[in-house]
Amino acid sequence: MQKVYAQQTSPESEVRDLLQNFFYAMKRKDSATIQAAFHVDAVMQTVIEEGSVAKLGSSDVSDFLKRVATSEVELDERLLAYSIQVDGLLAHAWTPYEFYVNSEFSHCGVNSFQLINTASGWQITHVIDTRRKEGCR
């Protein structure tokens, strides 16, 4: 009799899958899937460049969900690479991206995600990103 082994996934691949599903859900305006990816206490922030000084912008996850669900345009954030580090129940993902609105290039930048492994699986606790129009390609 031949033994059958279940394929085990690594924490890094689980985090990558979560992020891929998150952005696929954003493109489909699937706010339920997006919401499930976020921890209840998650924080969303953006680095805003004002000259040579960085300012910090914050947004509420519930506002983000409403914006995505009611958007009249297609929002397509394409992750270009993944750098994922895991230490037990904590993970960090660094993901350069390009952002498209209705298939037209809008901007690029980098996302920095902090995630924890909860009873529901990996969830985003913090995301901060940069956004720029120059030096993208």
N, CA, C and O atoms as CSV, one atom per row, in Angstrom:
chain,resi,resn,atom,element,x,y,z
A,1,MET,N,N,0.849,-1.177,0.000
A,1,MET,CA,C,0.000,0.000,0.000
A,1,MET,C,C,0.892,1.237,0.000
A,1,MET,O,O,1.863,1.320,0.752
A,2,GLN,N,N,0.553,2.170,-0.835
A,2,GLN,CA,C,1.338,3.404,-0.943
A,2,GLN,C,C,0.818,4.428,0.061
A,2,GLN,O,O,-0.390,4.609,0.209
A,3,LYS,N,N,1.739,5.092,0.746
A,3,LYS,CA,C,1.348,6.123,1.705
A,3,LYS,C,C,1.055,7.424,0.977
A,3,LYS,O,O,1.715,7.771,-0.003
A,4,VAL,N,N,0.064,8.128,1.468
A,4,VAL,CA,C,-0.289,9.434,0.916
A,4,VAL,C,C,0.012,10.477,1.983
A,4,VAL,O,O,-0.418,10.351,3.129
A,5,TYR,N,N,0.756,11.505,1.594
A,5,TYR,CA,C,1.130,12.558,2.535
A,5,TYR,C,C,0.413,13.844,2.160
A,5,TYR,O,O,0.355,14.224,0.991
A,6,ALA,N,N,-0.119,14.494,3.151
A,6,ALA,CA,C,-0.756,15.796,2.907
A,6,ALA,C,C,0.337,16.820,2.629
A,6,ALA,O,O,1.378,16.838,3.284
A,7,GLN,N,N,0.081,17.647,1.669
A,7,GLN,CA,C,1.049,18.693,1.346
A,7,GLN,C,C,0.933,19.800,2.380
A,7,GLN,O,O,-0.147,20.348,2.600
A,8,GLN,N,N,2.039,20.121,3.004
A,8,GLN,CA,C,2.031,21.184,3.995
A,8,GLN,C,C,2.458,22.482,3.337
A,8,GLN,O,O,3.346,22.512,2.485
A,9,THR,N,N,1.809,23.541,3.751
A,9,THR,CA,C,2.174,24.844,3.211
A,9,THR,C,C,3.014,25.580,4.240
A,9,THR,O,O,2.849,25.396,5.445
A,10,SER,N,N,3.898,26.399,3.757
A,10,SER,CA,C,4.737,27.188,4.653
A,10,SER,C,C,3.979,28.446,5.066
A,10,SER,O,O,3.074,28.884,4.356
A,11,PRO,N,N,4.337,29.025,6.198
A,11,PRO,CA,C,3.710,30.291,6.594
A,11,PRO,C,C,3.909,31.374,5.533
A,11,PRO,O,O,3.015,32.188,5.301
A,12,GLU,N,N,5.079,31.385,4.890
A,12,GLU,CA,C,5.341,32.386,3.849
A,12,GLU,C,C,4.363,32.236,2.688
A,12,GLU,O,O,3.856,33.234,2.174
A,13,SER,N,N,4.093,31.000,2.272
A,13,SER,CA,C,3.149,30.808,1.164
A,13,SER,C,C,1.721,31.131,1.597
A,13,SER,O,O,0.925,31.593,0.781
A,14,GLU,N,N,1.385,30.898,2.857
A,14,GLU,CA,C,0.054,31.261,3.359
A,14,GLU,C,C,-0.130,32.779,3.330
A,14,GLU,O,O,-1.189,33.272,2.942
A,15,VAL,N,N,0.895,33.510,3.736
A,15,VAL,CA,C,0.830,34.979,3.708
A,15,VAL,C,C,0.714,35.465,2.266
A,15,VAL,O,O,-0.095,36.343,1.963
A,16,ARG,N,N,1.518,34.896,1.391
A,16,ARG,CA,C,1.464,35.278,-0.027
A,16,ARG,C,C,0.071,35.015,-0.610
A,16,ARG,O,O,-0.475,35.859,-1.321
A,17,ASP,N,N,-0.499,33.849,-0.308
A,17,ASP,CA,C,-1.843,33.520,-0.800
A,17,ASP,C,C,-2.883,34.509,-0.282
A,17,ASP,O,O,-3.765,34.939,-1.026
A,18,LEU,N,N,-2.776,34.867,0.995
A,18,LEU,CA,C,-3.713,35.837,1.565
A,18,LEU,C,C,-3.637,37.161,0.815
A,18,LEU,O,O,-4.668,37.743,0.478
A,19,LEU,N,N,-2.425,37.639,0.551
A,19,LEU,CA,C,-2.261,38.923,-0.136
A,19,LEU,C,C,-2.742,38.847,-1.581
A,19,LEU,O,O,-3.369,39.787,-2.072
A,20,GLN,N,N,-2.460,37.746,-2.266
A,20,GLN,CA,C,-2.958,37.592,-3.634
A,20,GLN,C,C,-4.484,37.600,-3.660
A,20,GLN,O,O,-5.089,38.252,-4.511
A,21,ASN,N,N,-5.108,36.875,-2.724
A,21,ASN,CA,C,-6.572,36.847,-2.649
A,21,ASN,C,C,-7.140,38.213,-2.293
A,21,ASN,O,O,-8.190,38.609,-2.798
A,22,PHE,N,N,-6.444,38.929,-1.424
A,22,PHE,CA,C,-6.868,40.273,-1.016
A,22,PHE,C,C,-6.969,41.195,-2.233
A,22,PHE,O,O,-7.984,41.864,-2.424
A,23,PHE,N,N,-5.921,41.229,-3.051
A,23,PHE,CA,C,-5.932,42.148,-4.193
A,23,PHE,C,C,-6.831,41.662,-5.328
A,23,PHE,O,O,-7.365,42.472,-6.086
A,24,TYR,N,N,-6.998,40.355,-5.448
A,24,TYR,CA,C,-7.968,39.832,-6.414
A,24,TYR,C,C,-9.378,40.237,-5.981
A,24,TYR,O,O,-10.201,40.611,-6.816
A,25,ALA,N,N,-9.654,40.164,-4.682
A,25,ALA,CA,C,-10.961,40.575,-4.155
A,25,ALA,C,C,-11.184,42.071,-4.359
A,25,ALA,O,O,-12.305,42.496,-4.637
A,26,MET,N,N,-10.133,42.868,-4.224
A,26,MET,CA,C,-10.269,44.311,-4.444
A,26,MET,C,C,-10.676,44.582,-5.888
A,26,MET,O,O,-11.532,45.428,-6.148
A,27,LYS,N,N,-10.070,43.874,-6.815
A,27,LYS,CA,C,-10.405,44.059,-8.231
A,27,LYS,C,C,-11.863,43.674,-8.497
A,27,LYS,O,O,-12.526,44.289,-9.332
A,28,ARG,N,N,-12.359,42.657,-7.784
A,28,ARG,CA,C,-13.743,42.193,-7.945
A,28,ARG,C,C,-14.740,42.966,-7.074
A,28,ARG,O,O,-15.944,42.717,-7.140
A,29,LYS,N,N,-14.244,43.899,-6.261
A,29,LYS,CA,C,-15.087,44.677,-5.333
A,29,LYS,C,C,-15.764,43.777,-4.292
A,29,LYS,O,O,-16.904,44.012,-3.893
A,30,ASP,N,N,-15.043,42.760,-3.872
A,30,ASP,CA,C,-15.531,41.770,-2.916
A,30,ASP,C,C,-15.133,42.201,-1.503
A,30,ASP,O,O,-14.121,41.755,-0.964
A,31,SER,N,N,-15.945,43.069,-0.922
A,31,SER,CA,C,-15.592,43.640,0.379
A,31,SER,C,C,-15.604,42.597,1.499
A,31,SER,O,O,-14.896,42.770,2.491
A,32,ALA,N,N,-16.381,41.527,1.373
A,32,ALA,CA,C,-16.413,40.497,2.414
A,32,ALA,C,C,-15.066,39.777,2.516
A,32,ALA,O,O,-14.567,39.544,3.617
A,33,THR,N,N,-14.483,39.429,1.378
A,33,THR,CA,C,-13.174,38.765,1.383
A,33,THR,C,C,-12.096,39.712,1.895
A,33,THR,O,O,-11.207,39.306,2.644
A,34,ILE,N,N,-12.180,40.973,1.489
A,34,ILE,CA,C,-11.207,41.964,1.956
A,34,ILE,C,C,-11.309,42.126,3.467
A,34,ILE,O,O,-10.293,42.141,4.162
A,35,GLN,N,N,-12.525,42.247,3.973
A,35,GLN,CA,C,-12.722,42.433,5.409
A,35,GLN,C,C,-12.165,41.250,6.196
A,35,GLN,O,O,-11.573,41.438,7.259
A,36,ALA,N,N,-12.350,40.034,5.684
A,36,ALA,CA,C,-11.854,38.843,6.377
A,36,ALA,C,C,-10.329,38.827,6.457
A,36,ALA,O,O,-9.765,38.197,7.352
A,37,ALA,N,N,-9.660,39.510,5.535
A,37,ALA,CA,C,-8.195,39.560,5.544
A,37,ALA,C,C,-7.654,40.473,6.639
A,37,ALA,O,O,-6.500,40.343,7.046
A,38,PHE,N,N,-8.484,41.394,7.112
A,38,PHE,CA,C,-8.055,42.361,8.124
A,38,PHE,C,C,-8.395,41.890,9.533
A,38,PHE,O,O,-9.480,41.360,9.772
A,39,HIS,N,N,-7.482,42.082,10.447
A,39,HIS,CA,C,-7.758,41.912,11.870
A,39,HIS,C,C,-8.713,43.024,12.294
A,39,HIS,O,O,-8.694,44.107,11.708
A,40,VAL,N,N,-9.527,42.780,13.278
A,40,VAL,CA,C,-10.518,43.767,13.721
A,40,VAL,C,C,-9.874,45.086,14.151
A,40,VAL,O,O,-10.505,46.138,14.047
A,41,ASP,N,N,-8.641,45.049,14.627
A,41,ASP,CA,C,-7.950,46.260,15.076
A,41,ASP,C,C,-6.930,46.781,14.059
A,41,ASP,O,O,-6.008,47.510,14.427
A,42,ALA,N,N,-7.085,46.417,12.802
A,42,ALA,CA,C,-6.107,46.781,11.770
A,42,ALA,C,C,-6.028,48.287,11.548
A,42,ALA,O,O,-6.993,49.023,11.752
A,43,VAL,N,N,-4.843,48.716,11.123
A,43,VAL,CA,C,-4.560,50.123,10.838
A,43,VAL,C,C,-4.077,50.223,9.390
A,43,VAL,O,O,-3.289,49.395,8.934
A,44,MET,N,N,-4.555,51.246,8.669
A,44,MET,CA,C,-4.117,51.512,7.295
A,44,MET,C,C,-3.502,52.901,7.248
A,44,MET,O,O,-4.103,53.870,7.710
A,45,GLN,N,N,-2.294,52.996,6.684
A,45,GLN,CA,C,-1.613,54.284,6.600
A,45,GLN,C,C,-0.909,54.438,5.254
A,45,GLN,O,O,-0.609,53.458,4.572
A,46,THR,N,N,-0.658,55.687,4.896
A,46,THR,CA,C,0.045,56.032,3.664
A,46,THR,C,C,1.107,57.070,3.981
A,46,THR,O,O,0.869,58.009,4.740
A,47,VAL,N,N,2.283,56.891,3.390
A,47,VAL,CA,C,3.333,57.902,3.496
A,47,VAL,C,C,3.059,58.941,2.418
A,47,VAL,O,O,3.010,58.616,1.232
A,48,ILE,N,N,2.881,60.187,2.833
A,48,ILE,CA,C,2.603,61.286,1.910
A,48,ILE,C,C,3.852,62.156,1.834
A,48,ILE,O,O,4.330,62.668,2.847
A,49,GLU,N,N,4.367,62.315,0.629
A,49,GLU,CA,C,5.570,63.134,0.445
A,49,GLU,C,C,5.184,64.593,0.292
A,49,GLU,O,O,4.384,64.951,-0.572
A,50,GLU,N,N,5.760,65.430,1.138
A,50,GLU,CA,C,5.603,66.879,1.027
A,50,GLU,C,C,7.008,67.457,0.956
A,50,GLU,O,O,7.632,67.759,1.973
A,51,GLY,N,N,7.488,67.602,-0.282
A,51,GLY,CA,C,8.879,68.010,-0.464
A,51,GLY,C,C,9.783,66.869,-0.061
A,51,GLY,O,O,9.658,65.755,-0.571
A,52,SER,N,N,10.693,67.145,0.854
A,52,SER,CA,C,11.596,66.092,1.330
A,52,SER,C,C,11.168,65.559,2.697
A,52,SER,O,O,11.924,64.858,3.370
A,53,VAL,N,N,9.941,65.906,3.092
A,53,VAL,CA,C,9.426,65.507,4.397
A,53,VAL,C,C,8.278,64.511,4.211
A,53,VAL,O,O,7.436,64.676,3.328
A,54,ALA,N,N,8.259,63.491,5.044
A,54,ALA,CA,C,7.173,62.510,5.001
A,54,ALA,C,C,6.102,62.880,6.013
A,54,ALA,O,O,6.397,63.182,7.169
A,55,LYS,N,N,4.865,62.850,5.565
A,55,LYS,CA,C,3.703,62.996,6.447
A,55,LYS,C,C,2.995,61.651,6.453
A,55,LYS,O,O,3.184,60.838,5.547
A,56,LEU,N,N,2.194,61.421,7.456
A,56,LEU,CA,C,1.492,60.155,7.584
A,56,LEU,C,C,-0.003,60.377,7.433
A,56,LEU,O,O,-0.601,61.166,8.163
A,57,GLY,N,N,-0.601,59.672,6.477
A,57,GLY,CA,C,-2.048,59.701,6.302
A,57,GLY,C,C,-2.627,58.388,6.793
A,57,GLY,O,O,-2.030,57.331,6.588
A,58,SER,N,N,-3.773,58.444,7.435
A,58,SER,CA,C,-4.420,57.237,7.955
A,58,SER,C,C,-5.826,57.126,7.396
A,58,SER,O,O,-6.487,58.129,7.128
A,59,SER,N,N,-6.270,55.889,7.225
A,59,SER,CA,C,-7.654,55.674,6.814
A,59,SER,C,C,-8.217,54.492,7.583
A,59,SER,O,O,-7.485,53.611,8.035
A,60,ASP,N,N,-9.507,54.495,7.716
A,60,ASP,CA,C,-10.221,53.470,8.454
A,60,ASP,C,C,-10.524,52.293,7.526
A,60,ASP,O,O,-10.882,52.498,6.366
A,61,VAL,N,N,-10.387,51.076,8.020
A,61,VAL,CA,C,-10.651,49.893,7.202
A,61,VAL,C,C,-12.083,49.901,6.692
A,61,VAL,O,O,-12.319,49.563,5.532
A,62,SER,N,N,-13.041,50.277,7.525
A,62,SER,CA,C,-14.444,50.287,7.077
A,62,SER,C,C,-14.656,51.289,5.951
A,62,SER,O,O,-15.432,51.024,5.033
A,63,ASP,N,N,-13.981,52.434,6.001
A,63,ASP,CA,C,-14.069,53.403,4.898
A,63,ASP,C,C,-13.452,52.828,3.623
A,63,ASP,O,O,-13.994,53.007,2.533
A,64,PHE,N,N,-12.322,52.141,3.760
A,64,PHE,CA,C,-11.676,51.502,2.618
A,64,PHE,C,C,-12.619,50.477,1.982
A,64,PHE,O,O,-12.756,50.426,0.760
A,65,LEU,N,N,-13.261,49.669,2.810
A,65,LEU,CA,C,-14.194,48.657,2.296
A,65,LEU,C,C,-15.334,49.301,1.516
A,65,LEU,O,O,-15.719,48.812,0.454
A,66,LYS,N,N,-15.873,50.395,2.042
A,66,LYS,CA,C,-16.964,51.101,1.347
A,66,LYS,C,C,-16.487,51.669,0.019
A,66,LYS,O,O,-17.185,51.568,-0.990
A,67,ARG,N,N,-15.287,52.272,0.017
A,67,ARG,CA,C,-14.750,52.845,-1.227
A,67,ARG,C,C,-14.562,51.777,-2.296
A,67,ARG,O,O,-14.891,51.997,-3.462
A,68,VAL,N,N,-14.041,50.640,-1.909
A,68,VAL,CA,C,-13.825,49.561,-2.879
A,68,VAL,C,C,-15.159,49.022,-3.387
A,68,VAL,O,O,-15.341,48.853,-4.592
A,69,ALA,N,N,-16.088,48.751,-2.478
A,69,ALA,CA,C,-17.368,48.146,-2.859
A,69,ALA,C,C,-18.203,49.052,-3.749
A,69,ALA,O,O,-18.951,48.568,-4.599
A,70,THR,N,N,-18.084,50.362,-3.563
A,70,THR,CA,C,-18.932,51.295,-4.322
A,70,THR,C,C,-18.194,51.989,-5.459
A,70,THR,O,O,-18.752,52.862,-6.124
A,71,SER,N,N,-16.956,51.607,-5.681
A,71,SER,CA,C,-16.173,52.243,-6.740
A,71,SER,C,C,-16.818,51.998,-8.101
A,71,SER,O,O,-17.259,50.889,-8.404
A,72,GLU,N,N,-16.863,53.037,-8.903
A,72,GLU,CA,C,-17.427,52.915,-10.247
A,72,GLU,C,C,-16.359,52.562,-11.273
A,72,GLU,O,O,-16.652,52.438,-12.462
A,73,VAL,N,N,-15.134,52.402,-10.818
A,73,VAL,CA,C,-14.026,52.046,-11.706
A,73,VAL,C,C,-13.398,50.740,-11.220
A,73,VAL,O,O,-13.586,50.335,-10.073
A,74,GLU,N,N,-12.652,50.092,-12.112
A,74,GLU,CA,C,-11.930,48.886,-11.725
A,74,GLU,C,C,-10.607,49.288,-11.087
A,74,GLU,O,O,-9.825,50.036,-11.675
A,75,LEU,N,N,-10.364,48.786,-9.883
A,75,LEU,CA,C,-9.132,49.045,-9.142
A,75,LEU,C,C,-8.273,47.792,-9.198
A,75,LEU,O,O,-8.686,46.731,-8.731
A,76,ASP,N,N,-7.089,47.911,-9.765
A,76,ASP,CA,C,-6.242,46.742,-9.985
A,76,ASP,C,C,-4.833,47.028,-9.472
A,76,ASP,O,O,-4.041,47.694,-10.139
A,77,GLU,N,N,-4.535,46.522,-8.293
A,77,GLU,CA,C,-3.200,46.675,-7.721
A,77,GLU,C,C,-2.413,45.407,-8.007
A,77,GLU,O,O,-2.756,44.323,-7.534
A,78,ARG,N,N,-1.356,45.560,-8.787
A,78,ARG,CA,C,-0.559,44.418,-9.235
A,78,ARG,C,C,0.740,44.352,-8.442
A,78,ARG,O,O,1.604,45.222,-8.554
A,79,LEU,N,N,0.852,43.302,-7.641
A,79,LEU,CA,C,2.061,43.117,-6.845
A,79,LEU,C,C,3.174,42.595,-7.744
A,79,LEU,O,O,2.982,41.634,-8.489
A,80,LEU,N,N,4.335,43.233,-7.670
A,80,LEU,CA,C,5.447,42.908,-8.559
A,80,LEU,C,C,6.414,41.899,-7.955
A,80,LEU,O,O,7.114,41.195,-8.684
A,81,ALA,N,N,6.457,41.826,-6.642
A,81,ALA,CA,C,7.368,40.912,-5.944
A,81,ALA,C,C,6.906,40.786,-4.497
A,81,ALA,O,O,6.090,41.570,-4.013
A,82,TYR,N,N,7.447,39.784,-3.826
A,82,TYR,CA,C,7.126,39.555,-2.421
A,82,TYR,C,C,8.417,39.310,-1.657
A,82,TYR,O,O,9.262,38.525,-2.087
A,83,SER,N,N,8.566,39.981,-0.528
A,83,SER,CA,C,9.617,39.658,0.423
A,83,SER,C,C,8.902,39.427,1.748
A,83,SER,O,O,8.412,40.367,2.373
A,84,ILE,N,N,8.850,38.173,2.166
A,84,ILE,CA,C,8.051,37.801,3.333
A,84,ILE,C,C,8.962,37.194,4.394
A,84,ILE,O,O,9.738,36.280,4.113
A,85,GLN,N,N,8.859,37.708,5.608
A,85,GLN,CA,C,9.584,37.162,6.747
A,85,GLN,C,C,8.560,36.738,7.794
A,85,GLN,O,O,7.567,37.429,8.024
A,86,VAL,N,N,8.816,35.593,8.425
A,86,VAL,CA,C,7.906,35.075,9.444
A,86,VAL,C,C,8.713,34.710,10.681
A,86,VAL,O,O,9.779,34.102,10.589
A,87,ASP,N,N,8.186,35.093,11.840
A,87,ASP,CA,C,8.744,34.665,13.115
A,87,ASP,C,C,7.582,34.183,13.964
A,87,ASP,O,O,6.912,34.982,14.619
A,88,GLY,N,N,7.342,32.889,13.955
A,88,GLY,CA,C,6.237,32.336,14.728
A,88,GLY,C,C,4.895,32.833,14.222
A,88,GLY,O,O,4.486,32.512,13.106
A,89,LEU,N,N,4.219,33.611,15.039
A,89,LEU,CA,C,2.875,34.090,14.722
A,89,LEU,C,C,2.862,35.477,14.093
A,89,LEU,O,O,1.793,36.035,13.845
A,90,LEU,N,N,4.048,36.041,13.831
A,90,LEU,CA,C,4.168,37.379,13.255
A,90,LEU,C,C,4.801,37.281,11.875
A,90,LEU,O,O,5.754,36.529,11.667
A,91,ALA,N,N,4.261,38.048,10.938
A,91,ALA,CA,C,4.839,38.075,9.591
A,91,ALA,C,C,4.903,39.508,9.085
A,91,ALA,O,O,4.119,40.370,9.483
A,92,HIS,N,N,5.868,39.734,8.191
A,92,HIS,CA,C,6.002,41.014,7.503
A,92,HIS,C,C,6.113,40.721,6.014
A,92,HIS,O,O,6.842,39.817,5.606
A,93,ALA,N,N,5.393,41.485,5.204
A,93,ALA,CA,C,5.486,41.339,3.751
A,93,ALA,C,C,5.757,42.700,3.125
A,93,ALA,O,O,5.069,43.678,3.418
A,94,TRP,N,N,6.757,42.752,2.268
A,94,TRP,CA,C,7.158,43.957,1.531
A,94,TRP,C,C,6.817,43.678,0.082
A,94,TRP,O,O,7.372,42.760,-0.522
A,95,THR,N,N,5.899,44.468,-0.486
A,95,THR,CA,C,5.408,44.164,-1.830
A,95,THR,C,C,5.393,45.408,-2.716
A,95,THR,O,O,4.481,46.227,-2.600
A,96,PRO,N,N,6.376,45.565,-3.592
A,96,PRO,CA,C,6.299,46.636,-4.594
A,96,PRO,C,C,5.077,46.383,-5.483
A,96,PRO,O,O,4.699,45.237,-5.726
A,97,TYR,N,N,4.467,47.467,-5.963
A,97,TYR,CA,C,3.245,47.306,-6.758
A,97,TYR,C,C,3.130,48.381,-7.826
A,97,TYR,O,O,3.814,49.404,-7.790
A,98,GLU,N,N,2.243,48.117,-8.775
A,98,GLU,CA,C,1.759,49.112,-9.738
A,98,GLU,C,C,0.244,49.128,-9.615
A,98,GLU,O,O,-0.387,48.081,-9.471
A,99,PHE,N,N,-0.336,50.322,-9.674
A,99,PHE,CA,C,-1.784,50.473,-9.495
A,99,PHE,C,C,-2.412,50.977,-10.792
A,99,PHE,O,O,-1.937,51.933,-11.404
A,100,TYR,N,N,-3.482,50.314,-11.187
A,100,TYR,CA,C,-4.195,50.660,-12.421
A,100,TYR,C,C,-5.657,50.959,-12.110
A,100,TYR,O,O,-6.275,50.294,-11.279
A,101,VAL,N,N,-6.198,51.962,-12.784
A,101,VAL,CA,C,-7.619,52.306,-12.701
A,101,VAL,C,C,-8.184,52.128,-14.102
A,101,VAL,O,O,-7.749,52.780,-15.051
A,102,ASN,N,N,-9.161,51.234,-14.217
A,102,ASN,CA,C,-9.721,50.898,-15.532
A,102,ASN,C,C,-8.621,50.575,-16.544
A,102,ASN,O,O,-8.654,51.055,-17.677
A,103,SER,N,N,-7.668,49.777,-16.139
A,103,SER,CA,C,-6.548,49.307,-16.972
A,103,SER,C,C,-5.544,50.393,-17.343
A,103,SER,O,O,-4.614,50.129,-18.105
A,104,GLU,N,N,-5.707,51.604,-16.824
A,104,GLU,CA,C,-4.764,52.702,-17.074
A,104,GLU,C,C,-3.837,52.841,-15.866
A,104,GLU,O,O,-4.294,52.873,-14.723
A,105,PHE,N,N,-2.532,52.924,-16.130
A,105,PHE,CA,C,-1.571,53.088,-15.045
A,105,PHE,C,C,-1.870,54.358,-14.254
A,105,PHE,O,O,-2.092,55.420,-14.834
A,106,SER,N,N,-1.874,54.242,-12.928
A,106,SER,CA,C,-2.126,55.380,-12.047
A,106,SER,C,C,-0.865,55.766,-11.265
A,106,SER,O,O,-0.426,56.916,-11.315
A,107,HIS,N,N,-0.290,54.805,-10.548
A,107,HIS,CA,C,0.887,55.074,-9.733
A,107,HIS,C,C,1.540,53.757,-9.314
A,107,HIS,O,O,1.031,52.671,-9.591
A,108,CYS,N,N,2.668,53.886,-8.647
A,108,CYS,CA,C,3.360,52.710,-8.122
A,108,CYS,C,C,3.795,53.015,-6.693
A,108,CYS,O,O,3.595,54.121,-6.191
A,109,GLY,N,N,4.385,52.032,-6.056
A,109,GLY,CA,C,4.872,52.220,-4.698
A,109,GLY,C,C,5.212,50.891,-4.064
A,109,GLY,O,O,5.453,49.897,-4.749
A,110,VAL,N,N,5.227,50.892,-2.751
A,110,VAL,CA,C,5.513,49.689,-1.975
A,110,VAL,C,C,4.502,49.600,-0.846
A,110,VAL,O,O,4.171,50.604,-0.216
A,111,ASN,N,N,4.012,48.392,-0.594
A,111,ASN,CA,C,3.195,48.105,0.583
A,111,ASN,C,C,4.083,47.428,1.621
A,111,ASN,O,O,4.938,46.610,1.281
A,112,SER,N,N,3.876,47.770,2.872
A,112,SER,CA,C,4.523,47.069,3.974
A,112,SER,C,C,3.412,46.553,4.884
A,112,SER,O,O,2.731,47.329,5.555
A,113,PHE,N,N,3.240,45.230,4.897
A,113,PHE,CA,C,2.176,44.595,5.682
A,113,PHE,C,C,2.752,43.964,6.938
A,113,PHE,O,O,3.814,43.343,6.897
A,114,GLN,N,N,2.049,44.125,8.058
A,114,GLN,CA,C,2.296,43.360,9.271
A,114,GLN,C,C,1.089,42.443,9.430
A,114,GLN,O,O,-0.052,42.885,9.291
A,115,LEU,N,N,1.337,41.175,9.718
A,115,LEU,CA,C,0.264,40.203,9.868
A,115,LEU,C,C,0.506,39.359,11.112
A,115,LEU,O,O,1.643,39.186,11.552
A,116,ILE,N,N,-0.587,38.835,11.672
A,116,ILE,CA,C,-0.478,37.872,12.762
A,116,ILE,C,C,-1.311,36.648,12.397
A,116,ILE,O,O,-2.282,36.735,11.644
A,117,ASN,N,N,-0.908,35.508,12.948
A,117,ASN,CA,C,-1.618,34.263,12.688
A,117,ASN,C,C,-2.625,34.043,13.809
A,117,ASN,O,O,-2.256,33.666,14.921
A,118,THR,N,N,-3.886,34.279,13.513
A,118,THR,CA,C,-4.970,34.189,14.489
A,118,THR,C,C,-5.684,32.842,14.352
A,118,THR,O,O,-5.302,32.013,13.525
A,119,ALA,N,N,-6.711,32.631,15.158
A,119,ALA,CA,C,-7.538,31.426,15.039
A,119,ALA,C,C,-8.188,31.347,13.663
A,119,ALA,O,O,-8.548,30.259,13.211
A,120,SER,N,N,-8.343,32.484,12.993
A,120,SER,CA,C,-8.915,32.536,11.641
A,120,SER,C,C,-7.849,32.432,10.557
A,120,SER,O,O,-8.175,32.488,9.371
A,121,GLY,N,N,-6.601,32.282,10.934
A,121,GLY,CA,C,-5.496,32.256,9.975
A,121,GLY,C,C,-4.787,33.601,9.964
A,121,GLY,O,O,-5.009,34.430,10.847
A,122,TRP,N,N,-3.937,33.820,8.971
A,122,TRP,CA,C,-3.184,35.065,8.872
A,122,TRP,C,C,-4.125,36.223,8.603
A,122,TRP,O,O,-5.012,36.136,7.754
A,123,GLN,N,N,-3.920,37.316,9.339
A,123,GLN,CA,C,-4.713,38.534,9.149
A,123,GLN,C,C,-3.796,39.752,9.184
A,123,GLN,O,O,-2.795,39.782,9.899
A,124,ILE,N,N,-4.165,40.744,8.399
A,124,ILE,CA,C,-3.413,41.996,8.317
A,124,ILE,C,C,-3.728,42.846,9.542
A,124,ILE,O,O,-4.893,43.119,9.831
A,125,THR,N,N,-2.689,43.262,10.260
A,125,THR,CA,C,-2.886,44.158,11.400
A,125,THR,C,C,-2.494,45.590,11.063
A,125,THR,O,O,-3.003,46.541,11.656
A,126,HIS,N,N,-1.576,45.732,10.097
A,126,HIS,CA,C,-1.107,47.065,9.730
A,126,HIS,C,C,-0.624,47.027,8.292
A,126,HIS,O,O,0.091,46.108,7.891
A,127,VAL,N,N,-1.012,48.016,7.527
A,127,VAL,CA,C,-0.456,48.194,6.189
A,127,VAL,C,C,-0.120,49.666,6.026
A,127,VAL,O,O,-0.922,50.543,6.349
A,128,ILE,N,N,1.069,49.919,5.523
A,128,ILE,CA,C,1.486,51.282,5.203
A,128,ILE,C,C,2.069,51.224,3.799
A,128,ILE,O,O,2.764,50.272,3.446
A,129,ASP,N,N,1.784,52.243,3.003
A,129,ASP,CA,C,2.265,52.219,1.627
A,129,ASP,C,C,2.845,53.555,1.215
A,129,ASP,O,O,2.634,54.585,1.855
A,130,THR,N,N,3.591,53.495,0.111
A,130,THR,CA,C,4.065,54.704,-0.560
A,130,THR,C,C,3.357,54.774,-1.902
A,130,THR,O,O,2.901,53.758,-2.426
A,131,ARG,N,N,3.268,55.982,-2.457
A,131,ARG,CA,C,2.627,56.176,-3.760
A,131,ARG,C,C,3.403,57.232,-4.525
A,131,ARG,O,O,3.698,58.309,-4.006
A,132,ARG,N,N,3.730,56.904,-5.774
A,132,ARG,CA,C,4.419,57.881,-6.619
A,132,ARG,C,C,4.075,57.606,-8.075
A,132,ARG,O,O,3.658,56.506,-8.436
A,133,LYS,N,N,4.256,58.622,-8.897
A,133,LYS,CA,C,3.986,58.502,-10.327
A,133,LYS,C,C,5.266,58.424,-11.147
A,133,LYS,O,O,5.228,58.054,-12.321
A,134,GLU,N,N,6.389,58.766,-10.546
A,134,GLU,CA,C,7.669,58.780,-11.260
A,134,GLU,C,C,8.566,57.660,-10.753
A,134,GLU,O,O,8.450,57.224,-9.608
A,135,GLY,N,N,9.465,57.199,-11.623
A,135,GLY,CA,C,10.408,56.159,-11.235
A,135,GLY,C,C,9.769,54.806,-11.044
A,135,GLY,O,O,10.240,53.990,-10.252
A,136,CYS,N,N,8.691,54.568,-11.773
A,136,CYS,CA,C,7.936,53.333,-11.582
A,136,CYS,C,C,8.413,52.182,-12.453
A,136,CYS,O,O,8.428,51.032,-12.015
A,137,ARG,N,N,8.796,52.484,-13.666
A,137,ARG,CA,C,9.091,51.376,-14.594
A,137,ARG,C,C,10.519,51.402,-15.041
A,137,ARG,O,O,10.937,50.545,-15.820
